[in-house]
Amino acid sequence: MLGSKVARPSISSVTFGWLNLWYVQTTVDGVTVRCFRGCPMAEVRRLPALRQGDWDWQVGAACRGGDTATFYHPENERGPSRVRREMQAKAVCSACPVIENCLRWALAAREPYGVWGGLSVEEREALLTRQPA
């Protein structure tokens, strides 16, 4: 990055429904870069454009106010503990009145983390990459 123009980093937060995330933001050669928990944020240019009411469905979500650790795995979680945690998350989702909206959003945004709409990251990716018959 020799010769790059880098703006002084700032600390900010953003709220997604009930989830509040803190991040560090800076600009490198005119491109804004955000880091959540020390990792670069997923590519946001592919996200669907937001419209009034896009997040209204979250108000009725069964997971609202619950422990986010149920839906997002800790670093290096594998095997039976991950399966158990995902089953707990999916049990919450199975009784959720907005499960379809949640899954629709996760697929449109290609959400790279957590259980959304009753499906894990791998299950959502399989749906998106499955070739039509």
PyRosetta script that sets phi, psi and omega in degrees:
from pyrosetta import init, pose_from_sequence

init()
pose = pose_from_sequence("MLGSKVARPSISSVTFGWLNLWYVQTTVDGVTVRCFRGCPMAEVRRLPALRQGDWDWQVGAACRGGDTATFYHPENERGPSRVRREMQAKAVCSACPVIENCLRWALAAREPYGVWGGLSVEEREALLTRQPA")
pose.set_psi(1, 23.9)
pose.set_omega(1, 178.4)
pose.set_phi(2, -62.3)
pose.set_psi(2, 126.6)
pose.set_omega(2, -179.6)
pose.set_phi(3, 87.1)
pose.set_psi(3, -2.2)
pose.set_omega(3, 179.0)
pose.set_phi(4, -75.0)
pose.set_psi(4, 149.2)
pose.set_omega(4, 175.0)
pose.set_phi(5, -94.6)
pose.set_psi(5, 114.7)
pose.set_omega(5, -177.7)
pose.set_phi(6, -117.5)
pose.set_psi(6, 123.4)
pose.set_omega(6, 178.4)
pose.set_phi(7, -78.4)
pose.set_psi(7, 155.6)
pose.set_omega(7, 177.7)
pose.set_phi(8, -62.9)
pose.set_psi(8, 131.1)
pose.set_omega(8, -179.6)
pose.set_phi(9, -64.3)
pose.set_psi(9, 148.6)
pose.set_omega(9, 174.7)
pose.set_phi(10, -128.6)
pose.set_psi(10, 152.6)
pose.set_omega(10, 177.8)
pose.set_phi(11, -103.2)
pose.set_psi(11, 130.1)
pose.set_omega(11, -178.6)
pose.set_phi(12, -139.9)
pose.set_psi(12, 176.8)
pose.set_omega(12, 173.5)
pose.set_phi(13, -138.1)
pose.set_psi(13, 159.0)
pose.set_omega(13, 178.0)
pose.set_phi(14, -139.3)
pose.set_psi(14, 144.8)
pose.set_omega(14, -179.7)
pose.set_phi(15, -113.9)
pose.set_psi(15, 128.4)
pose.set_omega(15, 175.3)
pose.set_phi(16, -115.0)
pose.set_psi(16, 97.6)
pose.set_omega(16, -176.6)
pose.set_phi(17, 61.9)
pose.set_psi(17, -113.5)
pose.set_omega(17, -179.2)
pose.set_phi(18, -94.9)
pose.set_psi(18, -4.8)
pose.set_omega(18, -175.1)
pose.set_phi(19, -98.2)
pose.set_psi(19, 122.1)
pose.set_omega(19, 178.9)
pose.set_phi(20, -108.8)
pose.set_psi(20, 119.9)
pose.set_omega(20, -178.1)
pose.set_phi(21, -116.5)
pose.set_psi(21, 136.0)
pose.set_omega(21, 174.8)
pose.set_phi(22, -97.2)
pose.set_psi(22, 144.9)
pose.set_omega(22, -179.9)
pose.set_phi(23, -149.9)
pose.set_psi(23, 162.4)
pose.set_omega(23, 173.4)
pose.set_phi(24, -103.9)
pose.set_psi(24, 133.9)
pose.set_omega(24, -178.2)
pose.set_phi(25, -126.3)
pose.set_psi(25, 138.7)
pose.set_omega(25, 174.3)
pose.set_phi(26, -146.9)
pose.set_psi(26, 170.0)
pose.set_omega(26, 178.0)
pose.set_phi(27, -121.7)
pose.set_psi(27, 128.5)
pose.set_omega(27, 178.6)
pose.set_phi(28, -120.0)
pose.set_psi(28, 116.5)
pose.set_omega(28, -178.5)
pose.set_phi(29, 48.9)
pose.set_psi(29, 43.6)
pose.set_omega(29, 176.4)
pose.set_phi(30, 83.4)
pose.set_psi(30, -1.4)
pose.set_omega(30, 179.9)
pose.set_phi(31, -105.9)
pose.set_psi(31, 124.9)
pose.set_omega(31, 179.2)
pose.set_phi(32, -79.7)
pose.set_psi(32, 132.0)
pose.set_omega(32, -179.6)
pose.set_phi(33, -122.0)
pose.set_psi(33, 130.0)
pose.set_omega(33, 177.5)
pose.set_phi(34, -118.0)
pose.set_psi(34, 136.6)
pose.set_omega(34, 177.7)
pose.set_phi(35, -119.7)
pose.set_psi(35, 120.4)
pose.set_omega(35, 174.8)
pose.set_phi(36, -103.6)
pose.set_psi(36, 125.5)
pose.set_omega(36, 178.4)
pose.set_phi(37, 52.2)
pose.set_psi(37, 36.2)
pose.set_omega(37, 175.5)
pose.set_phi(38, 82.9)
pose.set_psi(38, 1.2)
pose.set_omega(38, -179.4)
pose.set_phi(39, -118.2)
pose.set_psi(39, 140.0)
pose.set_omega(39, 177.0)
pose.set_phi(40, -59.1)
pose.set_psi(40, 141.4)
pose.set_omega(40, 179.3)
pose.set_phi(41, -68.4)
pose.set_psi(41, 151.3)
pose.set_omega(41, 176.5)
pose.set_phi(42, -58.2)
pose.set_psi(42, 156.6)
pose.set_omega(42, 179.7)
pose.set_phi(43, -59.6)
pose.set_psi(43, 118.5)
pose.set_omega(43, -175.2)
pose.set_phi(44, -96.2)
pose.set_psi(44, -11.6)
pose.set_omega(44, -178.6)
pose.set_phi(45, -66.0)
pose.set_psi(45, -21.0)
pose.set_omega(45, -179.2)
pose.set_phi(46, -86.7)
pose.set_psi(46, -6.2)
pose.set_omega(46, -179.5)
pose.set_phi(47, -65.1)
pose.set_psi(47, 145.7)
pose.set_omega(47, 176.7)
pose.set_phi(48, -65.7)
pose.set_psi(48, 149.4)
pose.set_omega(48, 179.0)
pose.set_phi(49, -65.5)
pose.set_psi(49, 136.4)
pose.set_omega(49, 179.2)
pose.set_phi(50, -80.2)
pose.set_psi(50, 142.6)
pose.set_omega(50, 175.6)
pose.set_phi(51, -126.2)
pose.set_psi(51, 161.8)
pose.set_omega(51, 177.4)
pose.set_phi(52, -53.0)
pose.set_psi(52, 127.4)
pose.set_omega(52, 176.4)
pose.set_phi(53, 91.0)
pose.set_psi(53, -2.2)
pose.set_omega(53, -177.4)
pose.set_phi(54, -58.3)
pose.set_psi(54, -30.1)
pose.set_omega(54, -177.8)
pose.set_phi(55, -103.5)
pose.set_psi(55, 2.4)
pose.set_omega(55, -177.7)
pose.set_phi(56, -58.4)
pose.set_psi(56, -31.0)
pose.set_omega(56, -179.0)
pose.set_phi(57, -61.4)
pose.set_psi(57, -25.9)
pose.set_omega(57, -177.2)
pose.set_phi(58, -66.4)
pose.set_psi(58, -22.8)
pose.set_omega(58, -179.9)
pose.set_phi(59, -59.6)
pose.set_psi(59, -35.7)
pose.set_omega(59, -178.9)
pose.set_phi(60, -94.6)
pose.set_psi(60, 9.1)
pose.set_omega(60, -176.2)
pose.set_phi(61, -70.1)
pose.set_psi(61, 138.6)
pose.set_omega(61, 179.0)
pose.set_phi(62, -64.7)
pose.set_psi(62, -26.4)
pose.set_omega(62, -178.3)
pose.set_phi(63, -83.2)
pose.set_psi(63, -11.4)
pose.set_omega(63, -176.1)
pose.set_phi(64, -56.6)
pose.set_psi(64, 124.7)
pose.set_omega(64, 180.0)
pose.set_phi(65, 83.8)
pose.set_psi(65, -3.4)
pose.set_omega(65, 179.9)
pose.set_phi(66, -82.4)
pose.set_psi(66, 179.6)
pose.set_omega(66, 180.0)
pose.set_phi(67, -77.6)
pose.set_psi(67, 116.2)
pose.set_omega(67, -179.0)
pose.set_phi(68, -65.2)
pose.set_psi(68, -21.1)
pose.set_omega(68, 178.8)
pose.set_phi(69, -62.8)
pose.set_psi(69, -21.9)
pose.set_omega(69, 176.5)
pose.set_phi(70, -69.0)
pose.set_psi(70, -31.8)
pose.set_omega(70, -173.5)
pose.set_phi(71, -99.6)
pose.set_psi(71, -20.5)
pose.set_omega(71, -178.5)
pose.set_phi(72, -122.7)
pose.set_psi(72, 124.9)
pose.set_omega(72, -175.5)
pose.set_phi(73, -76.9)
pose.set_psi(73, 145.4)
pose.set_omega(73, 174.7)
pose.set_phi(74, -71.4)
pose.set_psi(74, 161.9)
pose.set_omega(74, -179.5)
pose.set_phi(75, -55.6)
pose.set_psi(75, 135.9)
pose.set_omega(75, 176.8)
pose.set_phi(76, 65.8)
pose.set_psi(76, 17.3)
pose.set_omega(76, 176.7)
pose.set_phi(77, -74.4)
pose.set_psi(77, 129.1)
pose.set_omega(77, -178.8)
pose.set_phi(78, -144.3)
pose.set_psi(78, 173.1)
pose.set_omega(78, 171.0)
pose.set_phi(79, 64.2)
pose.set_psi(79, -146.8)
pose.set_omega(79, -173.9)
pose.set_phi(80, -58.6)
pose.set_psi(80, -35.8)
pose.set_omega(80, -179.1)
pose.set_phi(81, -66.1)
pose.set_psi(81, -37.8)
pose.set_omega(81, 178.1)
pose.set_phi(82, -68.9)
pose.set_psi(82, -41.2)
pose.set_omega(82, 178.6)
pose.set_phi(83, -61.3)
pose.set_psi(83, -45.2)
pose.set_omega(83, 178.9)
pose.set_phi(84, -60.7)
pose.set_psi(84, -45.9)
pose.set_omega(84, -179.1)
pose.set_phi(85, -62.9)
pose.set_psi(85, -45.1)
pose.set_omega(85, 179.2)
pose.set_phi(86, -63.8)
pose.set_psi(86, -36.2)
pose.set_omega(86, 177.4)
pose.set_phi(87, -65.1)
pose.set_psi(87, -38.7)
pose.set_omega(87, 176.8)
pose.set_phi(88, -63.8)
pose.set_psi(88, -43.6)
pose.set_omega(88, 179.1)
pose.set_phi(89, -63.4)
pose.set_psi(89, -44.2)
pose.set_omega(89, -178.9)
pose.set_phi(90, -66.1)
pose.set_psi(90, -30.1)
pose.set_omega(90, 176.2)
pose.set_phi(91, -65.4)
pose.set_psi(91, -40.3)
pose.set_omega(91, 176.2)
pose.set_phi(92, -63.5)
pose.set_psi(92, -45.8)
pose.set_omega(92, -178.7)
pose.set_phi(93, -62.3)
pose.set_psi(93, -36.4)
pose.set_omega(93, -175.3)
pose.set_phi(94, -61.9)
pose.set_psi(94, -26.2)
pose.set_omega(94, 179.0)
pose.set_phi(95, -100.2)
pose.set_psi(95, 9.5)
pose.set_omega(95, -173.8)
pose.set_phi(96, -85.3)
pose.set_psi(96, 131.9)
pose.set_omega(96, 179.9)
pose.set_phi(97, -74.2)
pose.set_psi(97, -13.3)
pose.set_omega(97, -177.8)
pose.set_phi(98, -116.6)
pose.set_psi(98, 24.8)
pose.set_omega(98, -176.0)
pose.set_phi(99, -57.6)
pose.set_psi(99, -38.0)
pose.set_omega(99, -179.3)
pose.set_phi(100, -67.3)
pose.set_psi(100, -43.0)
pose.set_omega(100, 177.6)
pose.set_phi(101, -62.4)
pose.set_psi(101, -41.6)
pose.set_omega(101, -179.3)
pose.set_phi(102, -62.1)
pose.set_psi(102, -48.0)
pose.set_omega(102, 179.5)
pose.set_phi(103, -65.4)
pose.set_psi(103, -41.0)
pose.set_omega(103, 178.3)
pose.set_phi(104, -57.9)
pose.set_psi(104, -44.7)
pose.set_omega(104, 179.5)
pose.set_phi(105, -64.3)
pose.set_psi(105, -46.8)
pose.set_omega(105, -177.1)
pose.set_phi(106, -61.0)
pose.set_psi(106, -38.5)
pose.set_omega(106, 178.8)
pose.set_phi(107, -71.4)
pose.set_psi(107, -42.9)
pose.set_omega(107, -179.5)
pose.set_phi(108, -65.0)
pose.set_psi(108, -38.1)
pose.set_omega(108, -178.4)
pose.set_phi(109, -87.0)
pose.set_psi(109, -7.0)
pose.set_omega(109, -174.1)
pose.set_phi(110, 50.7)
pose.set_psi(110, 50.0)
pose.set_omega(110, -178.3)
pose.set_phi(111, -53.5)
pose.set_psi(111, 118.1)
pose.set_omega(111, -173.4)
pose.set_phi(112, -86.8)
pose.set_psi(112, -0.1)
pose.set_omega(112, -176.0)
pose.set_phi(113, -137.5)
pose.set_psi(113, 148.1)
pose.set_omega(113, 167.2)
pose.set_phi(114, 80.3)
pose.set_psi(114, 174.2)
pose.set_omega(114, 175.5)
pose.set_phi(115, -92.5)
pose.set_psi(115, 121.9)
pose.set_omega(115, 178.6)
pose.set_phi(116, -131.4)
pose.set_psi(116, 134.8)
pose.set_omega(116, 177.3)
pose.set_phi(117, 60.0)
pose.set_psi(117, 27.6)
pose.set_omega(117, 178.2)
pose.set_phi(118, 80.8)
pose.set_psi(118, 6.3)
pose.set_omega(118, -179.3)
pose.set_phi(119, -124.2)
pose.set_psi(119, 144.7)
pose.set_omega(119, 175.9)
pose.set_phi(120, -77.6)
pose.set_psi(120, 171.9)
pose.set_omega(120, 177.8)
pose.set_phi(121, -56.5)
pose.set_psi(121, -46.9)
pose.set_omega(121, -177.8)
pose.set_phi(122, -63.8)
pose.set_psi(122, -40.2)
pose.set_omega(122, 179.1)
pose.set_phi(123, -66.9)
pose.set_psi(123, -39.6)
pose.set_omega(123, 177.8)
pose.set_phi(124, -66.9)
pose.set_psi(124, -41.2)
pose.set_omega(124, 179.3)
pose.set_phi(125, -62.7)
pose.set_psi(125, -39.2)
pose.set_omega(125, 177.7)
pose.set_phi(126, -62.5)
pose.set_psi(126, -40.0)
pose.set_omega(126, 177.0)
pose.set_phi(127, -62.4)
pose.set_psi(127, -41.9)
pose.set_omega(127, -177.2)
pose.set_phi(128, -72.0)
pose.set_psi(128, -30.5)
pose.set_omega(128, -176.4)
pose.set_phi(129, -96.8)
pose.set_psi(129, -7.0)
pose.set_omega(129, -179.6)
pose.set_phi(130, -65.5)
pose.set_psi(130, 129.5)
pose.set_omega(130, 179.5)
pose.set_phi(131, -80.2)
pose.set_psi(131, 136.1)
pose.set_omega(131, 177.8)
pose.set_phi(132, -64.2)
pose.set_psi(132, 146.3)
pose.set_omega(132, -178.0)
pose.set_phi(133, -75.9)
pose.dump_pdb("model.pdb")
